[in-house]
């Protein structure tokens, strides 16, 4: 079951004319979380101050039981705080949990013990009974409507506002077993203000609606009403038989994901005429993922003035009638609203536009969950989307990079992009399996060796070739999605493994991509179907950016050793990534790849790692662990490449690198020192005709002024015409600024002291045995 992005932490007391609702007794917390002044919403959930009534009650009861006994006042206070925090504003839970806590302590359970904490995590039976009574007193139709709403909230993906939820209910296809009768359905209708109230009534108070700031990409739009369960115990109740109590025989574990898939499909099919509206906004580069913001403003009164957005309810519902659909939503889904005369106009998507984009972006996630839960193909639920209109919508709305890769593969290799390709990219295994079976049915049977049957084979030849080509591209789409994951999702991995069984052709670029992502599972299954030598891989340059992203900019040519891809992701100081790198390296060496083999025109693997560290890790800490790992496996720190040893390459790049960032210069110096400390040497002459000394490289770019002087010296040599580097120069006042990141500089006093110590009695120490410059032969 999909977990909610926002945890509920406030009790809801709602009134229904015909049903008993959950009461929070006399010491009730605020009805809606928007009434709490200390609300602060975050992307991962919302935090509030500890519920005062729950805390007071818990502390009072604990003091009564343990006053003057072995527990200090501070201990009791901490226990009361824990209970109040876990209550999330539901006073009844706090009351039941407090007595469960006392029961455990009385039985001898220790503070902080697993048994005692488990009591706080479990559902109190009294609360379970209350949840049951709420729904068992409702009519069958009322329970079905409540079950529909609860399913949509519990199985949603991303953020769903109450307005979007209302649209989702209206888009439920009549064929659904959850489709309510007209009279019951009317209970979920109403205006923007009325619907949340009816939502609470229909669900018996199990659902609350709270005010939160919802961001739409970089555009912070209106304060929004977001529905959720009142408490985590409501979710527990549903999982422990509550769904069956509410929905009866209609319910099955796949019902939630199936219902969402049907709603998303129906939404797209019904509103295809409006697809241009979300696409026009997506063209501007807007991220369609809704997130709850970290905003401490008064959520009931609007956002801070800096956001330049004014919520004008009159524009959404000009006639003000309670049950009418707002005029702006009937006709226009993008509403430019100026917040003031001198501020820019901002496109404010309406809920209908947002939900259409939401449906187009999340539908495959719902379908994937449906397949996993039901062990059934999602093809019947998605077949209405097999058209270019939906494909275009999904490519714009989907927040997964796999969809972009599929689109690029189709464009570069000129094959028609179809729904099944997106399905494969998202790992809908059963759908893909059904599709492959259909492709295989198109292939002719094996005919006896006769003239007539040979003619029949020729008739079917084109159909066979078409099926084989379709299978090939389907496999490539799945692999391109799988290899981007460090650990691919199981459904995507199974889909790709199945397609590789049907089409056991592994492209060289696919191996490089698996190595680059350090995806052990992906590399293992690819190597299973790739026979023979893999020490030299031939790759078409147009595939580089699709499979390798930004790392592709460092590669030139078409022939590469597989270790070249270890240059990707090297800037991350990550223990897990290092372990995976070690495993990937072992797998490649087991297949005969030599650690000192040429990886491309630049040289060996260390050359590419050095270039990647320098050019792609300007603002991230440099990790030399991959270098150490390769040296442990026998890599030569002084392996020659087209531009010398790794140190000689790094020295050239550092002195010709057009970068003004002090951080980047500091990274260069850090890497130069790391290579020197590991035995790297530089014997190549600079453009000035001199070989740099060790101390010259170690003190590279001590500050912004010195960096410019180092680059000048690299080109022109000493100003006095000599042959010795004169040492670092101090920072010029004109080069100093508050944003210069001086933490990455070496203080001049320290630098000059290190320089003088290295020079000794005027002798230049460049690491040579005789103390003289060593030059190329």
Order of alpha helices (4+ residues) and beta strands (2+ residues): beta-beta-alpha-alpha-alpha-alpha-alpha-alpha-alpha-alpha-alpha-beta-beta-alpha-alpha-alpha-alpha-beta-alpha-alpha-beta-beta-alpha-alpha-alpha-alpha-alpha-alpha-alpha-alpha-alpha-alpha-beta-alpha-beta-alpha-alpha-alpha-alpha-alpha-alpha-alpha-alpha
